[in-house]
Amino acid sequence: MAEQTHVLFVEDDDVIREATQLALERDGFVVTAMPDGLSGLDAFRARRPDIALLDVMVPGLDGVSLCRRIRDESTVPVIMLSARADSIDVVLGLEAGADDYVTKPFDGAVLVARIRAVLRRFGHASGTGPGAPAPTGSAEPAGDGVLSFGDLEIDTIGMEVRRGGKPVGLTPTEMRLLLEFSAAPGTVLSRDKLLERVWDYGWGGDTRVVDVHVQRLRAKIGQDRIETVRGFGYKLRA
């Protein structure tokens, strides 16, 4: 990595926290590790990390609530850590604004790969990442880079979205998801395809991540703008 990435890691288990911090530091990350949600929030505000790893079950301020507080202040990417893959905590964390989640126990190499995948998405969607790929669909924006769908306008150059002339605040992951839909309006994109293109899950992943992000995106750009094609996936109404 050309520059060191600052990771905020909130985990109450001393063994997991220390071992994970050491593993991340060996991979070149700078890590601020905190044992509870309140100290994690203070550290986030004081140090403004590049990414936050939040365990769901931490004292003081649980990980889901901490994610909401962070999301109120920033679009920094957030990965939730959950001990149960089928837990409602996973969905709650995603609904709170998390970009992804990792199930415990996790392999250190897998965690690093997921962190880097999220950071690549962040760089692309915020317009700050070097060499970020364009959406993989076939449609091309107009000369000014603005795509229009009814009252929805997507500035693919300035990375801004407006609905009815008013700005719409999207997280980087939501922005990349919208760019994928808008690059091929009317085309059905499967959940697996979206996992591959937006989340860099070439090996597959949990489709709940897609479903929750589509729900969040609909709430911001209009419930009827993205259509569910049952059994196949989603498409943007042209």
Phi and psi restraints in degrees (value plus and minus 20) as a CYANA .aco file:
   2 ALA   PHI     -85.4   -45.4
   2 ALA   PSI     -59.0   -19.0
   3 GLU   PHI    -146.2  -106.2
   3 GLU   PSI     126.9   166.9
   4 GLN   PHI     -92.5   -52.5
   4 GLN   PSI     116.1   156.1
   5 THR   PHI    -118.9   -78.9
   5 THR   PSI     112.9   152.9
   6 HIS   PHI    -112.5   -72.5
   6 HIS   PSI      99.6   139.6
   7 VAL   PHI    -129.6   -89.6
   7 VAL   PSI     107.8   147.8
   8 LEU   PHI    -113.3   -73.3
   8 LEU   PSI     103.4   143.4
   9 PHE   PHI    -142.0  -102.0
   9 PHE   PSI      96.6   136.6
  10 VAL   PHI    -132.8   -92.8
  10 VAL   PSI      93.5   133.5
  11 GLU   PHI    -174.0  -134.0
  11 GLU   PSI     109.4   149.4
  12 ASP   PHI    -107.6   -67.6
  12 ASP   PSI     -37.4     2.6
  13 ASP   PHI     -99.3   -59.3
  13 ASP   PSI      96.4   136.4
  14 ASP   PHI     -79.3   -39.3
  14 ASP   PSI     -62.7   -22.7
  15 VAL   PHI     -85.6   -45.6
  15 VAL   PSI     -68.1   -28.1
  16 ILE   PHI     -83.4   -43.4
  16 ILE   PSI     -63.2   -23.2
  17 ARG   PHI     -81.8   -41.8
  17 ARG   PSI     -67.9   -27.9
  18 GLU   PHI     -89.1   -49.1
  18 GLU   PSI     -61.9   -21.9
  19 ALA   PHI     -86.5   -46.5
  19 ALA   PSI     -61.9   -21.9
  20 THR   PHI     -88.1   -48.1
  20 THR   PSI     -59.6   -19.6
  21 GLN   PHI     -80.5   -40.5
  21 GLN   PSI     -65.0   -25.0
  22 LEU   PHI     -82.2   -42.2
  22 LEU   PSI     -62.1   -22.1
  23 ALA   PHI     -83.9   -43.9
  23 ALA   PSI     -62.6   -22.6
  24 LEU   PHI     -87.6   -47.6
  24 LEU   PSI     -58.8   -18.8
  25 GLU   PHI     -86.9   -46.9
  25 GLU   PSI     -54.1   -14.1
  26 ARG   PHI     -84.1   -44.1
  26 ARG   PSI     -47.5    -7.5
  27 ASP   PHI    -109.4   -69.4
  27 ASP   PSI     -12.4    27.6
  28 GLY   PHI      77.0   117.0
  28 GLY   PSI     -14.9    25.1
  29 PHE   PHI    -104.5   -64.5
  29 PHE   PSI     129.9   169.9
  30 VAL   PHI    -114.8   -74.8
  30 VAL   PSI     106.5   146.5
  31 VAL   PHI    -141.2  -101.2
  31 VAL   PSI     109.2   149.2
  32 THR   PHI    -128.1   -88.1
  32 THR   PSI      92.9   132.9
  33 ALA   PHI    -126.9   -86.9
  33 ALA   PSI     110.9   150.9
  34 MET   PHI    -148.7  -108.7
  34 MET   PSI     126.7   166.7
  35 PRO   PHI    -110.4   -70.4
  35 PRO   PSI     -26.9    13.1
  36 ASP   PHI    -172.2  -132.2
  36 ASP   PSI     147.8   187.8
  37 GLY   PHI     -88.8   -48.8
  37 GLY   PSI     -57.5   -17.5
  38 LEU   PHI     -87.5   -47.5
  38 LEU   PSI     -64.0   -24.0
  39 SER   PHI     -88.3   -48.3
  39 SER   PSI     -51.4   -11.4
  40 GLY   PHI     -83.8   -43.8
  40 GLY   PSI     -61.3   -21.3
  41 LEU   PHI     -84.9   -44.9
  41 LEU   PSI     -62.5   -22.5
  42 ASP   PHI     -81.1   -41.1
  42 ASP   PSI     -62.6   -22.6
  43 ALA   PHI     -86.5   -46.5
  43 ALA   PSI     -58.3   -18.3
  44 PHE   PHI     -81.0   -41.0
  44 PHE   PSI     -66.5   -26.5
  45 ARG   PHI     -87.8   -47.8
  45 ARG   PSI     -54.1   -14.1
  46 ALA   PHI    -100.1   -60.1
  46 ALA   PSI     -54.1   -14.1
  47 ARG   PHI    -133.7   -93.7
  47 ARG   PSI     -34.1     5.9
  48 ARG   PHI      25.8    65.8
  48 ARG   PSI      50.1    90.1
  49 PRO   PHI     -89.1   -49.1
  49 PRO   PSI     148.1   188.1
  50 ASP   PHI    -101.0   -61.0
  50 ASP   PSI     -44.1    -4.1
  51 ILE   PHI    -177.5  -137.5
  51 ILE   PSI     130.5   170.5
  52 ALA   PHI    -140.7  -100.7
  52 ALA   PSI     112.2   152.2
  53 LEU   PHI    -128.7   -88.7
  53 LEU   PSI      97.6   137.6
  54 LEU   PHI    -143.1  -103.1
  54 LEU   PSI     100.0   140.0
  55 ASP   PHI     -92.7   -52.7
  55 ASP   PSI     120.9   160.9
  56 VAL   PHI     -84.6   -44.6
  56 VAL   PSI     -66.3   -26.3
  57 MET   PHI    -119.7   -79.7
  57 MET   PSI      65.2   105.2
  58 VAL   PHI    -145.0  -105.0
  58 VAL   PSI     130.7   170.7
  59 PRO   PHI     -95.5   -55.5
  59 PRO   PSI     146.1   186.1
  60 GLY   PHI      63.6   103.6
  60 GLY   PSI     -83.8   -43.8
  61 LEU   PHI    -162.8  -122.8
  61 LEU   PSI      90.8   130.8
  62 ASP   PHI     -85.0   -45.0
  62 ASP   PSI     144.3   184.3
  63 GLY   PHI     -81.5   -41.5
  63 GLY   PSI     -56.8   -16.8
  64 VAL   PHI     -85.9   -45.9
  64 VAL   PSI     -64.4   -24.4
  65 SER   PHI     -85.5   -45.5
  65 SER   PSI     -58.8   -18.8
  66 LEU   PHI     -83.3   -43.3
  66 LEU   PSI     -60.3   -20.3
  67 CYS   PHI     -80.1   -40.1
  67 CYS   PSI     -63.5   -23.5
  68 ARG   PHI     -81.3   -41.3
  68 ARG   PSI     -61.6   -21.6
  69 ARG   PHI     -84.7   -44.7
  69 ARG   PSI     -62.3   -22.3
  70 ILE   PHI     -84.0   -44.0
  70 ILE   PSI     -63.7   -23.7
  71 ARG   PHI     -85.9   -45.9
  71 ARG   PSI     -48.4    -8.4
  72 ASP   PHI     -85.0   -45.0
  72 ASP   PSI     -44.1    -4.1
  73 GLU   PHI    -131.2   -91.2
  73 GLU   PSI     -35.9     4.1
  74 SER   PHI    -179.7  -139.7
  74 SER   PSI     137.8   177.8
  75 THR   PHI    -122.1   -82.1
  75 THR   PSI      -4.9    35.1
  76 VAL   PHI     -74.5   -34.5
  76 VAL   PSI     118.7   158.7
  77 PRO   PHI     -84.7   -44.7
  77 PRO   PSI     124.3   164.3
  78 VAL   PHI    -149.7  -109.7
  78 VAL   PSI     111.8   151.8
  79 ILE   PHI    -136.0   -96.0
  79 ILE   PSI     106.5   146.5
  80 MET   PHI    -110.2   -70.2
  80 MET   PSI     126.2   166.2
  81 LEU   PHI    -134.1   -94.1
  81 LEU   PSI     104.3   144.3
  82 SER   PHI    -150.3  -110.3
  82 SER   PSI     121.5   161.5
  83 ALA   PHI    -100.2   -60.2
  83 ALA   PSI     -34.5     5.5
  84 ARG   PHI    -149.6  -109.6
  84 ARG   PSI      98.7   138.7
  85 ALA   PHI     -84.9   -44.9
  85 ALA   PSI     -50.4   -10.4
  86 ASP   PHI    -117.0   -77.0
  86 ASP   PSI      -8.5    31.5
  87 SER   PHI     -93.9   -53.9
  87 SER   PSI     127.5   167.5
  88 ILE   PHI     -82.9   -42.9
  88 ILE   PSI     -40.2    -0.2
  89 ASP   PHI     -79.8   -39.8
  89 ASP   PSI     -52.7   -12.7
  90 VAL   PHI     -81.2   -41.2
  90 VAL   PSI     -70.4   -30.4
  91 VAL   PHI     -85.8   -45.8
  91 VAL   PSI     -61.6   -21.6
  92 LEU   PHI     -80.5   -40.5
  92 LEU   PSI     -60.3   -20.3
  93 GLY   PHI     -84.5   -44.5
  93 GLY   PSI     -62.6   -22.6
  94 LEU   PHI     -85.9   -45.9
  94 LEU   PSI     -61.1   -21.1
  95 GLU   PHI     -85.7   -45.7
  95 GLU   PSI     -47.9    -7.9
  96 ALA   PHI     -94.5   -54.5
  96 ALA   PSI     -31.8     8.2
  97 GLY   PHI     101.7   141.7
  97 GLY   PSI     -16.4    23.6
  98 ALA   PHI     -87.1   -47.1
  98 ALA   PSI     129.6   169.6
  99 ASP   PHI    -109.5   -69.5
  99 ASP   PSI     -45.1    -5.1
 100 ASP   PHI    -183.8  -143.8
 100 ASP   PSI     153.7   193.7
 101 TYR   PHI    -165.8  -125.8
 101 TYR   PSI     136.0   176.0
 102 VAL   PHI    -149.8  -109.8
 102 VAL   PSI     114.8   154.8
 103 THR   PHI    -108.0   -68.0
 103 THR   PSI     113.9   153.9
 104 LYS   PHI    -108.3   -68.3
 104 LYS   PSI     127.0   167.0
 105 PRO   PHI     -94.5   -54.5
 105 PRO   PSI     126.3   166.3
 106 PHE   PHI    -141.2  -101.2
 106 PHE   PSI     132.9   172.9
 107 ASP   PHI    -102.2   -62.2
 107 ASP   PSI     117.2   157.2
 108 GLY   PHI     -78.5   -38.5
 108 GLY   PSI     -58.8   -18.8
 109 ALA   PHI     -86.6   -46.6
 109 ALA   PSI     -57.3   -17.3
 110 VAL   PHI     -85.8   -45.8
 110 VAL   PSI     -63.1   -23.1
 111 LEU   PHI     -81.2   -41.2
 111 LEU   PSI     -64.5   -24.5
 112 VAL   PHI     -81.7   -41.7
 112 VAL   PSI     -61.7   -21.7
 113 ALA   PHI     -83.1   -43.1
 113 ALA   PSI     -59.9   -19.9
 114 ARG   PHI     -88.7   -48.7
 114 ARG   PSI     -59.1   -19.1
 115 ILE   PHI     -80.4   -40.4
 115 ILE   PSI     -66.3   -26.3
 116 ARG   PHI     -87.7   -47.7
 116 ARG   PSI     -54.9   -14.9
 117 ALA   PHI     -84.2   -44.2
 117 ALA   PSI     -63.6   -23.6
 118 VAL   PHI     -84.1   -44.1
 118 VAL   PSI     -60.9   -20.9
 119 LEU   PHI     -85.8   -45.8
 119 LEU   PSI     -55.1   -15.1
 120 ARG   PHI     -83.3   -43.3
 120 ARG   PSI     -61.6   -21.6
 121 ARG   PHI     -83.8   -43.8
 121 ARG   PSI     -60.4   -20.4
 122 PHE   PHI     -82.7   -42.7
 122 PHE   PSI     -64.9   -24.9
 123 GLY   PHI     -83.2   -43.2
 123 GLY   PSI     -58.7   -18.7
 124 HIS   PHI     -87.7   -47.7
 124 HIS   PSI     -70.3   -30.3
 125 ALA   PHI     -92.9   -52.9
 125 ALA   PSI     -47.2    -7.2
 126 SER   PHI    -108.0   -68.0
 126 SER   PSI     -28.3    11.7
 127 GLY   PHI      59.5    99.5
 127 GLY   PSI      -8.5    31.5
 128 THR   PHI    -128.0   -88.0
 128 THR   PSI     -30.6     9.4
 129 GLY   PHI    -105.2   -65.2
 129 GLY   PSI     114.7   154.7
 130 PRO   PHI     -90.6   -50.6
 130 PRO   PSI     116.7   156.7
 131 GLY   PHI      45.3    85.3
 131 GLY   PSI       5.9    45.9
 132 ALA   PHI     -89.4   -49.4
 132 ALA   PSI     119.9   159.9
 133 PRO   PHI     -94.1   -54.1
 133 PRO   PSI     131.4   171.4
 134 ALA   PHI     -99.2   -59.2
 134 ALA   PSI     144.2   184.2
 135 PRO   PHI     -75.0   -35.0
 135 PRO   PSI     128.0   168.0
 136 THR   PHI    -110.4   -70.4
 136 THR   PSI     -18.1    21.9
 137 GLY   PHI     -95.2   -55.2
 137 GLY   PSI    -196.1  -156.1
 138 SER   PHI    -121.9   -81.9
 138 SER   PSI     -36.2     3.8
 139 ALA   PHI     -91.5   -51.5
 139 ALA   PSI     129.1   169.1
 140 GLU   PHI    -137.5   -97.5
 140 GLU   PSI     117.4   157.4
 141 PRO   PHI     -91.3   -51.3
 141 PRO   PSI     145.8   185.8
 142 ALA   PHI     -86.4   -46.4
 142 ALA   PSI     155.5   195.5
 143 GLY   PHI     -77.6   -37.6
 143 GLY   PSI     -50.8   -10.8
 144 ASP   PHI    -106.8   -66.8
 144 ASP   PSI     -17.6    22.4
 145 GLY   PHI      58.5    98.5
 145 GLY   PSI      -9.5    30.5
 146 VAL   PHI    -124.8   -84.8
 146 VAL   PSI     105.0   145.0
 147 LEU   PHI    -121.9   -81.9
 147 LEU   PSI     116.7   156.7
 148 SER   PHI    -141.1  -101.1
 148 SER   PSI     112.9   152.9
 149 PHE   PHI    -155.1  -115.1
 149 PHE   PSI      71.9   111.9
 150 GLY   PHI      42.9    82.9
 150 GLY   PSI    -144.9  -104.9
 151 ASP   PHI    -106.5   -66.5
 151 ASP   PSI     -14.8    25.2
 152 LEU   PHI    -119.9   -79.9
 152 LEU   PSI     106.0   146.0
 153 GLU   PHI    -141.1  -101.1
 153 GLU   PSI     112.6   152.6
 154 ILE   PHI    -141.3  -101.3
 154 ILE   PSI      92.4   132.4
 155 ASP   PHI    -107.8   -67.8
 155 ASP   PSI      82.0   122.0
 156 THR   PHI     -98.0   -58.0
 156 THR   PSI     -29.1    10.9
 157 ILE   PHI    -115.1   -75.1
 157 ILE   PSI     -71.3   -31.3
 158 GLY   PHI    -101.3   -61.3
 158 GLY   PSI     -25.6    14.4
 159 MET   PHI      33.9    73.9
 159 MET   PSI      33.1    73.1
 160 GLU   PHI    -149.7  -109.7
 160 GLU   PSI     129.1   169.1
 161 VAL   PHI    -146.9  -106.9
 161 VAL   PSI     116.9   156.9
 162 ARG   PHI    -150.0  -110.0
 162 ARG   PSI     121.6   161.6
 163 ARG   PHI    -146.2  -106.2
 163 ARG   PSI      97.4   137.4
 164 GLY   PHI      41.9    81.9
 164 GLY   PSI      10.7    50.7
 165 GLY   PHI      63.9   103.9
 165 GLY   PSI     -25.9    14.1
 166 LYS   PHI    -123.4   -83.4
 166 LYS   PSI     120.1   160.1
 167 PRO   PHI     -85.4   -45.4
 167 PRO   PSI     123.8   163.8
 168 VAL   PHI    -135.3   -95.3
 168 VAL   PSI     103.4   143.4
 169 GLY   PHI    -105.9   -65.9
 169 GLY   PSI      95.6   135.6
 170 LEU   PHI    -136.4   -96.4
 170 LEU   PSI     127.0   167.0
 171 THR   PHI     -93.4   -53.4
 171 THR   PSI     142.7   182.7
 172 PRO   PHI     -75.6   -35.6
 172 PRO   PSI     -60.3   -20.3
 173 THR   PHI     -87.4   -47.4
 173 THR   PSI     -61.7   -21.7
 174 GLU   PHI     -82.0   -42.0
 174 GLU   PSI     -58.2   -18.2
 175 MET   PHI     -85.4   -45.4
 175 MET   PSI     -63.9   -23.9
 176 ARG   PHI     -86.5   -46.5
 176 ARG   PSI     -57.4   -17.4
 177 LEU   PHI     -81.7   -41.7
 177 LEU   PSI     -64.8   -24.8
 178 LEU   PHI     -84.6   -44.6
 178 LEU   PSI     -57.8   -17.8
 179 LEU   PHI     -82.8   -42.8
 179 LEU   PSI     -58.1   -18.1
 180 GLU   PHI     -84.3   -44.3
 180 GLU   PSI     -64.6   -24.6
 181 PHE   PHI     -84.1   -44.1
 181 PHE   PSI     -64.3   -24.3
 182 SER   PHI     -92.9   -52.9
 182 SER   PSI     -40.4    -0.4
 183 ALA   PHI     -92.1   -52.1
 183 ALA   PSI     -40.0     0.0
 184 ALA   PHI    -163.1  -123.1
 184 ALA   PSI      44.8    84.8
 185 PRO   PHI     -80.3   -40.3
 185 PRO   PSI     119.2   159.2
 186 GLY   PHI      64.2   104.2
 186 GLY   PSI     -29.0    11.0
 187 THR   PHI    -113.9   -73.9
 187 THR   PSI     111.4   151.4
 188 VAL   PHI     -96.3   -56.3
 188 VAL   PSI     107.0   147.0
 189 LEU   PHI    -131.3   -91.3
 189 LEU   PSI     103.0   143.0
 190 SER   PHI     -91.5   -51.5
 190 SER   PSI     140.7   180.7
 191 ARG   PHI     -81.3   -41.3
 191 ARG   PSI     -61.2   -21.2
 192 ASP   PHI     -83.5   -43.5
 192 ASP   PSI     -59.0   -19.0
 193 LYS   PHI     -85.8   -45.8
 193 LYS   PSI     -60.4   -20.4
 194 LEU   PHI     -86.9   -46.9
 194 LEU   PSI     -58.3   -18.3
 195 LEU   PHI     -79.5   -39.5
 195 LEU   PSI     -60.4   -20.4
 196 GLU   PHI     -88.7   -48.7
 196 GLU   PSI     -63.7   -23.7
 197 ARG   PHI    -102.0   -62.0
 197 ARG   PSI     -58.5   -18.5
 198 VAL   PHI    -115.1   -75.1
 198 VAL   PSI     -60.8   -20.8
 199 TRP   PHI    -120.7   -80.7
 199 TRP   PSI     -19.8    20.2
 200 ASP   PHI      40.7    80.7
 200 ASP   PSI      12.6    52.6
 201 TYR   PHI    -115.0   -75.0
 201 TYR   PSI      51.6    91.6
 202 GLY   PHI     -85.8   -45.8
 202 GLY   PSI     -39.3     0.7
 203 TRP   PHI    -115.9   -75.9
 203 TRP   PSI     -16.7    23.3
 204 GLY   PHI      78.3   118.3
 204 GLY   PSI     148.5   188.5
 205 GLY   PHI    -195.1  -155.1
 205 GLY   PSI    -195.5  -155.5
 206 ASP   PHI    -101.4   -61.4
 206 ASP   PSI      98.4   138.4
 207 THR   PHI     -91.1   -51.1
 207 THR   PSI     -30.7     9.3
 208 ARG   PHI     -80.4   -40.4
 208 ARG   PSI     -50.7   -10.7
 209 VAL   PHI     -79.0   -39.0
 209 VAL   PSI     -64.0   -24.0
 210 VAL   PHI     -85.6   -45.6
 210 VAL   PSI     -68.6   -28.6
 211 ASP   PHI     -79.5   -39.5
 211 ASP   PSI     -64.2   -24.2
 212 VAL   PHI     -87.6   -47.6
 212 VAL   PSI     -60.2   -20.2
 213 HIS   PHI     -87.3   -47.3
 213 HIS   PSI     -56.0   -16.0
 214 VAL   PHI     -83.3   -43.3
 214 VAL   PSI     -62.0   -22.0
 215 GLN   PHI     -79.5   -39.5
 215 GLN   PSI     -64.5   -24.5
 216 ARG   PHI     -84.6   -44.6
 216 ARG   PSI     -60.4   -20.4
 217 LEU   PHI     -86.0   -46.0
 217 LEU   PSI     -62.5   -22.5
 218 ARG   PHI     -78.4   -38.4
 218 ARG   PSI     -60.9   -20.9
 219 ALA   PHI     -81.4   -41.4
 219 ALA   PSI     -44.0    -4.0
 220 LYS   PHI    -117.9   -77.9
 220 LYS   PSI     -53.2   -13.2
 221 ILE   PHI    -129.3   -89.3
 221 ILE   PSI     -23.8    16.2
 222 GLY   PHI     100.8   140.8
 222 GLY   PSI     108.2   148.2
 223 GLN   PHI     -82.0   -42.0
 223 GLN   PSI     -52.1   -12.1
 224 ASP   PHI    -112.7   -72.7
 224 ASP   PSI     -17.8    22.2
 225 ARG   PHI     -93.9   -53.9
 225 ARG   PSI     -55.3   -15.3
 226 ILE   PHI    -130.2   -90.2
 226 ILE   PSI     101.9   141.9
 227 GLU   PHI    -118.6   -78.6
 227 GLU   PSI     116.9   156.9
 228 THR   PHI    -105.7   -65.7
 228 THR   PSI     106.1   146.1
 229 VAL   PHI    -125.8   -85.8
 229 VAL   PSI      79.2   119.2
 230 ARG   PHI     -76.3   -36.3
 230 ARG   PSI     109.1   149.1
 231 GLY   PHI      67.1   107.1
 231 GLY   PSI     -27.4    12.6
 232 PHE   PHI    -146.5  -106.5
 232 PHE   PSI     -63.3   -23.3
 233 GLY   PHI     131.9   171.9
 233 GLY   PSI    -158.8  -118.8
 234 TYR   PHI    -153.4  -113.4
 234 TYR   PSI     137.4   177.4
 235 LYS   PHI    -167.5  -127.5
 235 LYS   PSI     131.7   171.7
 236 LEU   PHI    -106.4   -66.4
 236 LEU   PSI     108.4   148.4
 237 ARG   PHI     -86.2   -46.2
 237 ARG   PSI     104.4   144.4
